[in-house]
Amino acid sequence: MVLTDPPAASLNPYRPGPSGEVLRAMASMDWDDYLRHEAATYRQLAEKPENVFGKQELLDLAAVCEEVANSIEDRLTGG
């Protein structure tokens, strides 16, 4: 099976297309929201049957993303 990359916008609204857009988008990004979105993506990938061997790694990545997002949010709210 040949895998092709779908358009970036359909995968993740936080990942702009391939050009100079990346740096502009990153400057205005809410990092905690971005990391939570990434965590959700990793969890969805972990549930796919073809990811049997990488499932735990994806779940671990999701947990790290959530932890960092919480840390960022705590710092922003002063808690």
N, C-alpha and C positions, 0 to 999 in steps of 0.2 A: 504494500500500500504506500502510495506517495502522499506525504503530507504537504499541504500548502499553507502559507500564512494568510489568514483572512485580513481584511483591512484593519489597521491599528485602531480606528475609532470603534469598531464593533467589539474588539477585545476589551479595551480598557479606556474609559473616557479620560484618564489621566496621562495616557501615552500619546502624545502628538505625533504627527507624521514625520517622515524622515527629511529633515531640513533644519534650518536654524530655529524652527519652532520649539525645539526641545528646551533650550535655555530660557526662552521667554515664558514658557508654560511652567517650568520649575520655579521660577521666581515668585509666581503668584499662587502656587500650590499650597493646599492645606495638607501638610505631611501626615497628620494623624488620620485624616480621611483616606488619603492615598494608601497608607499602610493597612488600614482596615479593608479596603477594597482588594488589595493584594492578598490578604489573609483569606478572604472569601474565595478568591480565584484559586488559591492553593488547595483549599478544602474541596472545591468542586473538582479539581483535577485528581485529587486523592481518591475520590469516590468512583472514578472511571475504572472499569474492570481491567483495562490494559495497563494500569499503573500498579500492579500487584507488588512489585519489588520496590518501587519508589514511594509507596503510600505513606510510610512513617516519616520519611524525609519531608514530604510535602506538608504533612500535619505539623511537623516540628517547625518548618518555616512559617506556617500560619500562626503558630503560637508565639514565635519570636516577633512577627509583625504586630500582633495584638499587644504584646508586652511593650514594645517600643512606642506604639500609638498611644497606649495608656500613659506612658511616661511623658510623652510630649504634651498630652492633654493636661496632665497634672501640673506641669510646669507653666502652661499657658493660663490655667485657672488659679495658680498660686497655691495648689494643694499638694 
